[in-house]
Amino acid sequence: MMPLTMARPGETVTIRKITGKDEVRQHLAELGFVVDSTVTVVTELAGNLILQVKDSRIALDKTMANRIMI
């Protein structure tokens, strides 16, 4: 496993685990980041990611993206 920040732009990955406090995991789940779902990295800028999750594009900062393991 590795953090989501290690994925390259254009790569589609599967979420294996989400770390952090319950509130953080709940917030990410509400955004669509759940275990076994797929996420596509649209672009990366200074470690911050823009991600395609289902039919939405979501921007995550580096610290949040590091909590998502792929």
PDB file of N, H, CA, C and O in Angstrom:
ATOM      1  N   MET A   1       0.847  -1.202   0.000  1.00  0.00           N
ATOM      2  CA  MET A   1       0.000   0.000   0.000  1.00  0.00           C
ATOM      3  C   MET A   1       0.877   1.244   0.000  1.00  0.00           C
ATOM      4  O   MET A   1       1.987   1.251   0.533  1.00  0.00           O
ATOM      5  N   MET A   2       0.349   2.287  -0.610  1.00  0.00           N
ATOM      6  H   MET A   2      -0.552   2.281  -1.043  1.00  0.00           H
ATOM      7  CA  MET A   2       1.036   3.579  -0.627  1.00  0.00           C
ATOM      8  C   MET A   2      -0.019   4.680  -0.584  1.00  0.00           C
ATOM      9  O   MET A   2      -1.182   4.443  -0.912  1.00  0.00           O
ATOM     10  N   PRO A   3       0.391   5.898  -0.175  1.00  0.00           N
ATOM     11  CA  PRO A   3      -0.588   6.991  -0.131  1.00  0.00           C
ATOM     12  C   PRO A   3      -1.007   7.429  -1.532  1.00  0.00           C
ATOM     13  O   PRO A   3      -0.275   7.241  -2.504  1.00  0.00           O
ATOM     14  N   LEU A   4      -2.190   8.011  -1.612  1.00  0.00           N
ATOM     15  H   LEU A   4      -2.784   8.164  -0.823  1.00  0.00           H
ATOM     16  CA  LEU A   4      -2.739   8.486  -2.883  1.00  0.00           C
ATOM     17  C   LEU A   4      -1.829   9.509  -3.551  1.00  0.00           C
ATOM     18  O   LEU A   4      -1.844   9.635  -4.775  1.00  0.00           O
ATOM     19  N   THR A   5      -1.048  10.234  -2.781  1.00  0.00           N
ATOM     20  H   THR A   5      -1.036  10.132  -1.786  1.00  0.00           H
ATOM     21  CA  THR A   5      -0.153  11.253  -3.344  1.00  0.00           C
ATOM     22  C   THR A   5       0.909  10.637  -4.249  1.00  0.00           C
ATOM     23  O   THR A   5       1.530  11.356  -5.032  1.00  0.00           O
ATOM     24  N   MET A   6       1.137   9.321  -4.165  1.00  0.00           N
ATOM     25  H   MET A   6       0.633   8.736  -3.529  1.00  0.00           H
ATOM     26  CA  MET A   6       2.139   8.656  -5.001  1.00  0.00           C
ATOM     27  C   MET A   6       1.595   8.315  -6.392  1.00  0.00           C
ATOM     28  O   MET A   6       2.367   7.966  -7.285  1.00  0.00           O
ATOM     29  N   ALA A   7       0.280   8.410  -6.585  1.00  0.00           N
ATOM     30  H   ALA A   7      -0.348   8.693  -5.860  1.00  0.00           H
ATOM     31  CA  ALA A   7      -0.310   8.108  -7.895  1.00  0.00           C
ATOM     32  C   ALA A   7       0.020   9.223  -8.884  1.00  0.00           C
ATOM     33  O   ALA A   7       0.117  10.391  -8.507  1.00  0.00           O
ATOM     34  N   ARG A   8       0.188   8.860 -10.125  1.00  0.00           N
ATOM     35  H   ARG A   8       0.109   7.911 -10.432  1.00  0.00           H
ATOM     36  CA  ARG A   8       0.522   9.809 -11.187  1.00  0.00           C
ATOM     37  C   ARG A   8      -0.736  10.348 -11.853  1.00  0.00           C
ATOM     38  O   ARG A   8      -1.756   9.660 -11.870  1.00  0.00           O
ATOM     39  N   PRO A   9      -0.693  11.566 -12.403  1.00  0.00           N
ATOM     40  CA  PRO A   9      -1.848  12.098 -13.136  1.00  0.00           C
ATOM     41  C   PRO A   9      -2.260  11.161 -14.271  1.00  0.00           C
ATOM     42  O   PRO A   9      -1.414  10.653 -15.007  1.00  0.00           O
ATOM     43  N   GLY A  10      -3.566  10.939 -14.402  1.00  0.00           N
ATOM     44  H   GLY A  10      -4.253  11.352 -13.804  1.00  0.00           H
ATOM     45  CA  GLY A  10      -4.099  10.042 -15.409  1.00  0.00           C
ATOM     46  C   GLY A  10      -4.270   8.617 -14.922  1.00  0.00           C
ATOM     47  O   GLY A  10      -4.908   7.804 -15.592  1.00  0.00           O
ATOM     48  N   GLU A  11      -3.707   8.304 -13.767  1.00  0.00           N
ATOM     49  H   GLU A  11      -3.189   8.964 -13.223  1.00  0.00           H
ATOM     50  CA  GLU A  11      -3.770   6.946 -13.226  1.00  0.00           C
ATOM     51  C   GLU A  11      -5.084   6.734 -12.477  1.00  0.00           C
ATOM     52  O   GLU A  11      -5.538   7.614 -11.745  1.00  0.00           O
ATOM     53  N   THR A  12      -5.691   5.562 -12.665  1.00  0.00           N
ATOM     54  H   THR A  12      -5.323   4.848 -13.260  1.00  0.00           H
ATOM     55  CA  THR A  12      -6.887   5.179 -11.925  1.00  0.00           C
ATOM     56  C   THR A  12      -6.486   4.133 -10.903  1.00  0.00           C
ATOM     57  O   THR A  12      -5.890   3.113 -11.249  1.00  0.00           O
ATOM     58  N   VAL A  13      -6.814   4.385  -9.639  1.00  0.00           N
ATOM     59  H   VAL A  13      -7.299   5.214  -9.358  1.00  0.00           H
ATOM     60  CA  VAL A  13      -6.393   3.504  -8.549  1.00  0.00           C
ATOM     61  C   VAL A  13      -7.614   3.100  -7.712  1.00  0.00           C
ATOM     62  O   VAL A  13      -8.675   3.719  -7.795  1.00  0.00           O
ATOM     63  N   THR A  14      -7.440   2.060  -6.915  1.00  0.00           N
ATOM     64  H   THR A  14      -6.579   1.556  -6.847  1.00  0.00           H
ATOM     65  CA  THR A  14      -8.489   1.578  -6.026  1.00  0.00           C
ATOM     66  C   THR A  14      -8.093   1.882  -4.583  1.00  0.00           C
ATOM     67  O   THR A  14      -6.963   1.614  -4.174  1.00  0.00           O
ATOM     68  N   ILE A  15      -9.016   2.434  -3.824  1.00  0.00           N
ATOM     69  H   ILE A  15      -9.934   2.651  -4.156  1.00  0.00           H
ATOM     70  CA  ILE A  15      -8.754   2.763  -2.423  1.00  0.00           C
ATOM     71  C   ILE A  15      -8.735   1.475  -1.607  1.00  0.00           C
ATOM     72  O   ILE A  15      -9.669   0.677  -1.683  1.00  0.00           O
ATOM     73  N   ARG A  16      -7.675   1.272  -0.828  1.00  0.00           N
ATOM     74  H   ARG A  16      -6.916   1.921  -0.766  1.00  0.00           H
ATOM     75  CA  ARG A  16      -7.536   0.079  -0.001  1.00  0.00           C
ATOM     76  C   ARG A  16      -7.827   0.354   1.477  1.00  0.00           C
ATOM     77  O   ARG A  16      -8.335  -0.518   2.183  1.00  0.00           O
ATOM     78  N   LYS A  17      -7.504   1.571   1.946  1.00  0.00           N
ATOM     79  H   LYS A  17      -7.091   2.279   1.373  1.00  0.00           H
ATOM     80  CA  LYS A  17      -7.663   1.881   3.368  1.00  0.00           C
ATOM     81  C   LYS A  17      -7.676   3.396   3.527  1.00  0.00           C
ATOM     82  O   LYS A  17      -7.028   4.113   2.765  1.00  0.00           O
ATOM     83  N   ILE A  18      -8.422   3.883   4.530  1.00  0.00           N
ATOM     84  H   ILE A  18      -8.948   3.301   5.150  1.00  0.00           H
ATOM     85  CA  ILE A  18      -8.434   5.308   4.858  1.00  0.00           C
ATOM     86  C   ILE A  18      -8.058   5.444   6.321  1.00  0.00           C
ATOM     87  O   ILE A  18      -8.700   4.861   7.195  1.00  0.00           O
ATOM     88  N   THR A  19      -7.012   6.216   6.582  1.00  0.00           N
ATOM     89  H   THR A  19      -6.490   6.689   5.873  1.00  0.00           H
ATOM     90  CA  THR A  19      -6.519   6.385   7.942  1.00  0.00           C
ATOM     91  C   THR A  19      -6.975   7.734   8.501  1.00  0.00           C
ATOM     92  O   THR A  19      -7.500   8.571   7.767  1.00  0.00           O
ATOM     93  N   GLY A  20      -6.773   7.937   9.798  1.00  0.00           N
ATOM     94  H   GLY A  20      -6.347   7.257  10.394  1.00  0.00           H
ATOM     95  CA  GLY A  20      -7.135   9.196  10.428  1.00  0.00           C
ATOM     96  C   GLY A  20      -8.252   9.011  11.446  1.00  0.00           C
ATOM     97  O   GLY A  20      -8.745   7.904  11.665  1.00  0.00           O
ATOM     98  N   LYS A  21      -8.633  10.116  12.057  1.00  0.00           N
ATOM     99  H   LYS A  21      -8.233  11.015  11.880  1.00  0.00           H
ATOM    100  CA  LYS A  21      -9.698  10.090  13.057  1.00  0.00           C
ATOM    101  C   LYS A  21     -11.040   9.786  12.403  1.00  0.00           C
ATOM    102  O   LYS A  21     -11.198   9.911  11.188  1.00  0.00           O
ATOM    103  N   ASP A  22     -12.003   9.385  13.225  1.00  0.00           N
ATOM    104  H   ASP A  22     -11.875   9.283  14.212  1.00  0.00           H
ATOM    105  CA  ASP A  22     -13.330   9.043  12.719  1.00  0.00           C
ATOM    106  C   ASP A  22     -13.955  10.178  11.918  1.00  0.00           C
ATOM    107  O   ASP A  22     -14.573   9.944  10.879  1.00  0.00           O
ATOM    108  N   GLU A  23     -13.792  11.421  12.408  1.00  0.00           N
ATOM    109  H   GLU A  23     -13.290  11.611  13.251  1.00  0.00           H
ATOM    110  CA  GLU A  23     -14.397  12.567  11.711  1.00  0.00           C
ATOM    111  C   GLU A  23     -13.800  12.729  10.317  1.00  0.00           C
ATOM    112  O   GLU A  23     -14.512  13.033   9.360  1.00  0.00           O
ATOM    113  N   VAL A  24     -12.491  12.525  10.209  1.00  0.00           N
ATOM    114  H   VAL A  24     -11.912  12.278  10.987  1.00  0.00           H
ATOM    115  CA  VAL A  24     -11.814  12.663   8.920  1.00  0.00           C
ATOM    116  C   VAL A  24     -12.282  11.575   7.965  1.00  0.00           C
ATOM    117  O   VAL A  24     -12.587  11.860   6.807  1.00  0.00           O
ATOM    118  N   ARG A  25     -12.344  10.339   8.431  1.00  0.00           N
ATOM    119  H   ARG A  25     -12.096  10.108   9.372  1.00  0.00           H
ATOM    120  CA  ARG A  25     -12.783   9.228   7.590  1.00  0.00           C
ATOM    121  C   ARG A  25     -14.229   9.424   7.157  1.00  0.00           C
ATOM    122  O   ARG A  25     -14.584   9.120   6.019  1.00  0.00           O
ATOM    123  N   GLN A  26     -15.061   9.930   8.058  1.00  0.00           N
ATOM    124  H   GLN A  26     -14.772  10.177   8.983  1.00  0.00           H
ATOM    125  CA  GLN A  26     -16.467  10.193   7.730  1.00  0.00           C
ATOM    126  C   GLN A  26     -16.575  11.276   6.656  1.00  0.00           C
ATOM    127  O   GLN A  26     -17.352  11.147   5.710  1.00  0.00           O
ATOM    128  N   HIS A  27     -15.794  12.337   6.810  1.00  0.00           N
ATOM    129  H   HIS A  27     -15.163  12.442   7.579  1.00  0.00           H
ATOM    130  CA  HIS A  27     -15.808  13.433   5.837  1.00  0.00           C
ATOM    131  C   HIS A  27     -15.388  12.929   4.452  1.00  0.00           C
ATOM    132  O   HIS A  27     -16.026  13.255   3.452  1.00  0.00           O
ATOM    133  N   LEU A  28     -14.317  12.138   4.399  1.00  0.00           N
ATOM    134  H   LEU A  28     -13.799  11.873   5.212  1.00  0.00           H
ATOM    135  CA  LEU A  28     -13.861  11.606   3.119  1.00  0.00           C
ATOM    136  C   LEU A  28     -14.905  10.666   2.515  1.00  0.00           C
ATOM    137  O   LEU A  28     -15.102  10.658   1.300  1.00  0.00           O
ATOM    138  N   ALA A  29     -15.577   9.871   3.362  1.00  0.00           N
ATOM    139  H   ALA A  29     -15.417   9.878   4.349  1.00  0.00           H
ATOM    140  CA  ALA A  29     -16.625   8.973   2.876  1.00  0.00           C
ATOM    141  C   ALA A  29     -17.775   9.772   2.267  1.00  0.00           C
ATOM    142  O   ALA A  29     -18.342   9.364   1.253  1.00  0.00           O
ATOM    143  N   GLU A  30     -18.120  10.897   2.870  1.00  0.00           N
ATOM    144  H   GLU A  30     -17.659  11.228   3.693  1.00  0.00           H
ATOM    145  CA  GLU A  30     -19.195  11.742   2.340  1.00  0.00           C
ATOM    146  C   GLU A  30     -18.818  12.336   0.990  1.00  0.00           C
ATOM    147  O   GLU A  30     -19.691  12.621   0.171  1.00  0.00           O
ATOM    148  N   LEU A  31     -17.521  12.525   0.754  1.00  0.00           N
ATOM    149  H   LEU A  31     -16.811  12.294   1.419  1.00  0.00           H
ATOM    150  CA  LEU A  31     -17.054  13.038  -0.530  1.00  0.00           C
ATOM    151  C   LEU A  31     -16.973  11.939  -1.590  1.00  0.00           C
ATOM    152  O   LEU A  31     -16.790  12.227  -2.773  1.00  0.00           O
ATOM    153  N   GLY A  32     -17.109  10.677  -1.163  1.00  0.00           N
ATOM    154  H   GLY A  32     -17.257  10.444  -0.202  1.00  0.00           H
ATOM    155  CA  GLY A  32     -17.077   9.568  -2.105  1.00  0.00           C
ATOM    156  C   GLY A  32     -15.850   8.689  -2.004  1.00  0.00           C
ATOM    157  O   GLY A  32     -15.705   7.735  -2.769  1.00  0.00           O
ATOM    158  N   PHE A  33     -14.962   8.997  -1.068  1.00  0.00           N
ATOM    159  H   PHE A  33     -15.080   9.771  -0.447  1.00  0.00           H
ATOM    160  CA  PHE A  33     -13.745   8.194  -0.896  1.00  0.00           C
ATOM    161  C   PHE A  33     -14.030   7.049   0.074  1.00  0.00           C
ATOM    162  O   PHE A  33     -13.916   7.209   1.289  1.00  0.00           O
ATOM    163  N   VAL A  34     -14.400   5.900  -0.475  1.00  0.00           N
ATOM    164  H   VAL A  34     -14.493   5.771  -1.463  1.00  0.00           H
ATOM    165  CA  VAL A  34     -14.696   4.727   0.338  1.00  0.00           C
ATOM    166  C   VAL A  34     -13.823   3.567  -0.135  1.00  0.00           C
ATOM    167  O   VAL A  34     -13.406   3.524  -1.293  1.00  0.00           O
ATOM    168  N   VAL A  35     -13.554   2.638   0.761  1.00  0.00           N
ATOM    169  H   VAL A  35     -13.892   2.672   1.702  1.00  0.00           H
ATOM    170  CA  VAL A  35     -12.700   1.491   0.452  1.00  0.00           C
ATOM    171  C   VAL A  35     -13.300   0.695  -0.706  1.00  0.00           C
ATOM    172  O   VAL A  35     -14.511   0.490  -0.780  1.00  0.00           O
ATOM    173  N   ASP A  36     -12.429   0.255  -1.599  1.00  0.00           N
ATOM    174  H   ASP A  36     -11.445   0.420  -1.539  1.00  0.00           H
ATOM    175  CA  ASP A  36     -12.752  -0.523  -2.804  1.00  0.00           C
ATOM    176  C   ASP A  36     -13.379   0.300  -3.934  1.00  0.00           C
ATOM    177  O   ASP A  36     -13.778  -0.267  -4.951  1.00  0.00           O
ATOM    178  N   SER A  37     -13.473   1.617  -3.777  1.00  0.00           N
ATOM    179  H   SER A  37     -13.149   2.078  -2.950  1.00  0.00           H
ATOM    180  CA  SER A  37     -13.932   2.438  -4.897  1.00  0.00           C
ATOM    181  C   SER A  37     -12.719   2.893  -5.712  1.00  0.00           C
ATOM    182  O   SER A  37     -11.595   2.899  -5.210  1.00  0.00           O
ATOM    183  N   THR A  38     -12.951   3.272  -6.969  1.00  0.00           N
ATOM    184  H   THR A  38     -13.863   3.267  -7.377  1.00  0.00           H
ATOM    185  CA  THR A  38     -11.854   3.725  -7.816  1.00  0.00           C
ATOM    186  C   THR A  38     -11.827   5.241  -7.876  1.00  0.00           C
ATOM    187  O   THR A  38     -12.859   5.908  -7.801  1.00  0.00           O
ATOM    188  N   VAL A  39     -10.612   5.767  -8.015  1.00  0.00           N
ATOM    189  H   VAL A  39      -9.774   5.226  -8.076  1.00  0.00           H
ATOM    190  CA  VAL A  39     -10.370   7.206  -8.077  1.00  0.00           C
ATOM    191  C   VAL A  39      -9.373   7.444  -9.205  1.00  0.00           C
ATOM    192  O   VAL A  39      -8.397   6.707  -9.343  1.00  0.00           O
ATOM    193  N   THR A  40      -9.620   8.470 -10.006  1.00  0.00           N
ATOM    194  H   THR A  40     -10.413   9.068  -9.894  1.00  0.00           H
ATOM    195  CA  THR A  40      -8.677   8.836 -11.063  1.00  0.00           C
ATOM    196  C   THR A  40      -8.027  10.160 -10.707  1.00  0.00           C
ATOM    197  O   THR A  40      -8.710  11.122 -10.358  1.00  0.00           O
ATOM    198  N   VAL A  41      -6.693  10.205 -10.796  1.00  0.00           N
ATOM    199  H   VAL A  41      -6.139   9.423 -11.080  1.00  0.00           H
ATOM    200  CA  VAL A  41      -5.950  11.437 -10.544  1.00  0.00           C
ATOM    201  C   VAL A  41      -6.021  12.270 -11.817  1.00  0.00           C
ATOM    202  O   VAL A  41      -5.500  11.864 -12.855  1.00  0.00           O
ATOM    203  N   VAL A  42      -6.665  13.439 -11.741  1.00  0.00           N
ATOM    204  H   VAL A  42      -7.088  13.769 -10.897  1.00  0.00           H
ATOM    205  CA  VAL A  42      -6.787  14.316 -12.901  1.00  0.00           C
ATOM    206  C   VAL A  42      -5.504  15.119 -13.062  1.00  0.00           C
ATOM    207  O   VAL A  42      -4.908  15.141 -14.139  1.00  0.00           O
ATOM    208  N   THR A  43      -5.080  15.780 -11.986  1.00  0.00           N
ATOM    209  H   THR A  43      -5.564  15.762 -11.111  1.00  0.00           H
ATOM    210  CA  THR A  43      -3.846  16.559 -12.023  1.00  0.00           C
ATOM    211  C   THR A  43      -3.289  16.717 -10.620  1.00  0.00           C
ATOM    212  O   THR A  43      -3.985  16.504  -9.627  1.00  0.00           O
ATOM    213  N   GLU A  44      -2.018  17.095 -10.561  1.00  0.00           N
ATOM    214  H   GLU A  44      -1.453  17.267 -11.368  1.00  0.00           H
ATOM    215  CA  GLU A  44      -1.340  17.292  -9.281  1.00  0.00           C
ATOM    216  C   GLU A  44      -0.587  18.612  -9.349  1.00  0.00           C
ATOM    217  O   GLU A  44       0.115  18.885 -10.323  1.00  0.00           O
ATOM    218  N   LEU A  45      -0.735  19.433  -8.307  1.00  0.00           N
ATOM    219  H   LEU A  45      -1.305  19.211  -7.515  1.00  0.00           H
ATOM    220  CA  LEU A  45      -0.078  20.728  -8.269  1.00  0.00           C
ATOM    221  C   LEU A  45       0.472  20.956  -6.874  1.00  0.00           C
ATOM    222  O   LEU A  45      -0.294  21.123  -5.925  1.00  0.00           O
ATOM    223  N   ALA A  46       1.777  20.964  -6.739  1.00  0.00           N
ATOM    224  H   ALA A  46       2.399  20.828  -7.510  1.00  0.00           H
ATOM    225  CA  ALA A  46       2.460  21.167  -5.452  1.00  0.00           C
ATOM    226  C   ALA A  46       2.013  20.156  -4.394  1.00  0.00           C
ATOM    227  O   ALA A  46       1.905  20.483  -3.213  1.00  0.00           O
ATOM    228  N   GLY A  47       1.756  18.927  -4.837  1.00  0.00           N
ATOM    229  H   GLY A  47       1.845  18.661  -5.797  1.00  0.00           H
ATOM    230  CA  GLY A  47       1.339  17.878  -3.901  1.00  0.00           C
ATOM    231  C   GLY A  47      -0.153  17.803  -3.685  1.00  0.00           C
ATOM    232  O   GLY A  47      -0.651  16.794  -3.185  1.00  0.00           O
ATOM    233  N   ASN A  48      -0.883  18.844  -4.048  1.00  0.00           N
ATOM    234  H   ASN A  48      -0.479  19.664  -4.455  1.00  0.00           H
ATOM    235  CA  ASN A  48      -2.343  18.837  -3.932  1.00  0.00           C
ATOM    236  C   ASN A  48      -2.927  18.161  -5.174  1.00  0.00           C
ATOM    237  O   ASN A  48      -2.405  18.317  -6.278  1.00  0.00           O
ATOM    238  N   LEU A  49      -4.008  17.413  -4.982  1.00  0.00           N
ATOM    239  H   LEU A  49      -4.432  17.286  -4.085  1.00  0.00           H
ATOM    240  CA  LEU A  49      -4.546  16.604  -6.071  1.00  0.00           C
ATOM    241  C   LEU A  49      -5.951  17.027  -6.473  1.00  0.00           C
ATOM    242  O   LEU A  49      -6.761  17.420  -5.633  1.00  0.00           O
ATOM    243  N   ILE A  50      -6.227  16.941  -7.761  1.00  0.00           N
ATOM    244  H   ILE A  50      -5.569  16.622  -8.444  1.00  0.00           H
ATOM    245  CA  ILE A  50      -7.604  17.040  -8.254  1.00  0.00           C
ATOM    246  C   ILE A  50      -7.962  15.643  -8.718  1.00  0.00           C
ATOM    247  O   ILE A  50      -7.270  15.058  -9.552  1.00  0.00           O
ATOM    248  N   LEU A  51      -9.055  15.107  -8.171  1.00  0.00           N
ATOM    249  H   LEU A  51      -9.617  15.582  -7.494  1.00  0.00           H
ATOM    250  CA  LEU A  51      -9.420  13.717  -8.366  1.00  0.00           C
ATOM    251  C   LEU A  51     -10.804  13.582  -8.971  1.00  0.00           C
ATOM    252  O   LEU A  51     -11.698  14.381  -8.694  1.00  0.00           O
ATOM    253  N   GLN A  52     -10.971  12.569  -9.795  1.00  0.00           N
ATOM    254  H   GLN A  52     -10.245  11.919 -10.020  1.00  0.00           H
ATOM    255  CA  GLN A  52     -12.281  12.219 -10.348  1.00  0.00           C
ATOM    256  C   GLN A  52     -12.827  11.077  -9.504  1.00  0.00           C
ATOM    257  O   GLN A  52     -12.274   9.977  -9.504  1.00  0.00           O
ATOM    258  N   VAL A  53     -13.919  11.343  -8.782  1.00  0.00           N
ATOM    259  H   VAL A  53     -14.369  12.236  -8.782  1.00  0.00           H
ATOM    260  CA  VAL A  53     -14.553  10.334  -7.946  1.00  0.00           C
ATOM    261  C   VAL A  53     -15.993  10.209  -8.422  1.00  0.00           C
ATOM    262  O   VAL A  53     -16.775  11.155  -8.324  1.00  0.00           O
ATOM    263  N   LYS A  54     -16.334   9.035  -8.937  1.00  0.00           N
ATOM    264  H   LYS A  54     -15.699   8.267  -9.016  1.00  0.00           H
ATOM    265  CA  LYS A  54     -17.650   8.819  -9.548  1.00  0.00           C
ATOM    266  C   LYS A  54     -17.859   9.891 -10.616  1.00  0.00           C
ATOM    267  O   LYS A  54     -17.092   9.936 -11.578  1.00  0.00           O
ATOM    268  N   ASP A  55     -18.865  10.753 -10.485  1.00  0.00           N
ATOM    269  H   ASP A  55     -19.488  10.716  -9.703  1.00  0.00           H
ATOM    270  CA  ASP A  55     -19.106  11.773 -11.509  1.00  0.00           C
ATOM    271  C   ASP A  55     -18.658  13.159 -11.078  1.00  0.00           C
ATOM    272  O   ASP A  55     -19.058  14.150 -11.689  1.00  0.00           O
ATOM    273  N   SER A  56     -17.833  13.251 -10.037  1.00  0.00           N
ATOM    274  H   SER A  56     -17.508  12.446  -9.540  1.00  0.00           H
ATOM    275  CA  SER A  56     -17.420  14.552  -9.502  1.00  0.00           C
ATOM    276  C   SER A  56     -15.910  14.714  -9.521  1.00  0.00           C
ATOM    277  O   SER A  56     -15.160  13.741  -9.451  1.00  0.00           O
ATOM    278  N   ARG A  57     -15.486  15.960  -9.616  1.00  0.00           N
ATOM    279  H   ARG A  57     -16.096  16.751  -9.673  1.00  0.00           H
ATOM    280  CA  ARG A  57     -14.066  16.270  -9.455  1.00  0.00           C
ATOM    281  C   ARG A  57     -13.895  16.942  -8.103  1.00  0.00           C
ATOM    282  O   ARG A  57     -14.618  17.878  -7.762  1.00  0.00           O
ATOM    283  N   ILE A  58     -12.935  16.453  -7.345  1.00  0.00           N
ATOM    284  H   ILE A  58     -12.348  15.692  -7.622  1.00  0.00           H
ATOM    285  CA  ILE A  58     -12.722  16.938  -5.988  1.00  0.00           C
ATOM    286  C   ILE A  58     -11.247  17.268  -5.810  1.00  0.00           C
ATOM    287  O   ILE A  58     -10.379  16.510  -6.243  1.00  0.00           O
ATOM    288  N   ALA A  59     -10.967  18.393  -5.176  1.00  0.00           N
ATOM    289  H   ALA A  59     -11.672  19.009  -4.825  1.00  0.00           H
ATOM    290  CA  ALA A  59      -9.592  18.771  -4.863  1.00  0.00           C
ATOM    291  C   ALA A  59      -9.295  18.398  -3.416  1.00  0.00           C
ATOM    292  O   ALA A  59     -10.080  18.684  -2.512  1.00  0.00           O
ATOM    293  N   LEU A  60      -8.145  17.753  -3.216  1.00  0.00           N
ATOM    294  H   LEU A  60      -7.508  17.521  -3.951  1.00  0.00           H
ATOM    295  CA  LEU A  60      -7.707  17.375  -1.872  1.00  0.00           C
ATOM    296  C   LEU A  60      -6.312  17.914  -1.641  1.00  0.00           C
ATOM    297  O   LEU A  60      -5.462  17.859  -2.529  1.00  0.00           O
ATOM    298  N   ASP A  61      -6.074  18.440  -0.441  1.00  0.00           N
ATOM    299  H   ASP A  61      -6.764  18.485   0.281  1.00  0.00           H
ATOM    300  CA  ASP A  61      -4.720  18.881  -0.134  1.00  0.00           C
ATOM    301  C   ASP A  61      -3.853  17.672   0.191  1.00  0.00           C
ATOM    302  O   ASP A  61      -4.346  16.559   0.371  1.00  0.00           O
ATOM    303  N   LYS A  62      -2.551  17.919   0.263  1.00  0.00           N
ATOM    304  H   LYS A  62      -2.150  18.823   0.117  1.00  0.00           H
ATOM    305  CA  LYS A  62      -1.582  16.844   0.444  1.00  0.00           C
ATOM    306  C   LYS A  62      -1.825  16.033   1.713  1.00  0.00           C
ATOM    307  O   LYS A  62      -1.692  14.809   1.690  1.00  0.00           O
ATOM    308  N   THR A  63      -2.182  16.695   2.829  1.00  0.00           N
ATOM    309  H   THR A  63      -2.290  17.689   2.847  1.00  0.00           H
ATOM    310  CA  THR A  63      -2.356  15.969   4.090  1.00  0.00           C
ATOM    311  C   THR A  63      -3.554  15.032   4.033  1.00  0.00           C
ATOM    312  O   THR A  63      -3.487  13.920   4.557  1.00  0.00           O
ATOM    313  N   MET A  64      -4.647  15.457   3.410  1.00  0.00           N
ATOM    314  H   MET A  64      -4.702  16.360   2.985  1.00  0.00           H
ATOM    315  CA  MET A  64      -5.820  14.590   3.265  1.00  0.00           C
ATOM    316  C   MET A  64      -5.523  13.448   2.303  1.00  0.00           C
ATOM    317  O   MET A  64      -5.899  12.305   2.567  1.00  0.00           O
ATOM    318  N   ALA A  65      -4.864  13.738   1.206  1.00  0.00           N
ATOM    319  H   ALA A  65      -4.559  14.666   0.992  1.00  0.00           H
ATOM    320  CA  ALA A  65      -4.545  12.693   0.225  1.00  0.00           C
ATOM    321  C   ALA A  65      -3.617  11.648   0.811  1.00  0.00           C
ATOM    322  O   ALA A  65      -3.688  10.481   0.424  1.00  0.00           O
ATOM    323  N   ASN A  66      -2.749  12.034   1.732  1.00  0.00           N
ATOM    324  H   ASN A  66      -2.691  12.982   2.046  1.00  0.00           H
ATOM    325  CA  ASN A  66      -1.832  11.085   2.356  1.00  0.00           C
ATOM    326  C   ASN A  66      -2.569  10.108   3.267  1.00  0.00           C
ATOM    327  O   ASN A  66      -2.013   9.063   3.605  1.00  0.00           O
ATOM    328  N   ARG A  67      -3.787  10.409   3.671  1.00  0.00           N
ATOM    329  H   ARG A  67      -4.238  11.258   3.397  1.00  0.00           H
ATOM    330  CA  ARG A  67      -4.558   9.523   4.534  1.00  0.00           C
ATOM    331  C   ARG A  67      -5.281   8.432   3.750  1.00  0.00           C
ATOM    332  O   ARG A  67      -5.800   7.479   4.332  1.00  0.00           O
ATOM    333  N   ILE A  68      -5.311   8.577   2.437  1.00  0.00           N
ATOM    334  H   ILE A  68      -4.890   9.351   1.964  1.00  0.00           H
ATOM    335  CA  ILE A  68      -5.975   7.595   1.578  1.00  0.00           C
ATOM    336  C   ILE A  68      -4.906   6.656   1.029  1.00  0.00           C
ATOM    337  O   ILE A  68      -4.001   7.087   0.315  1.00  0.00           O
ATOM    338  N   MET A  69      -5.016   5.372   1.365  1.00  0.00           N
ATOM    339  H   MET A  69      -5.752   5.023   1.945  1.00  0.00           H
ATOM    340  CA  MET A  69      -4.038   4.381   0.927  1.00  0.00           C
ATOM    341  C   MET A  69      -4.574   3.622  -0.285  1.00  0.00           C
ATOM    342  O   MET A  69      -5.741   3.235  -0.337  1.00  0.00           O
ATOM    343  N   ILE A  70      -3.683   3.421  -1.260  1.00  0.00           N
ATOM    344  H   ILE A  70      -2.735   3.735  -1.218  1.00  0.00           H
ATOM    345  CA  ILE A  70      -4.062   2.708  -2.484  1.00  0.00           C
ATOM    346  C   ILE A  70      -3.206   1.460  -2.637  1.00  0.00           C
ATOM    347  O   ILE A  70      -3.365   0.717  -3.605  1.00  0.00           O
TER     348      ILE A  70
END
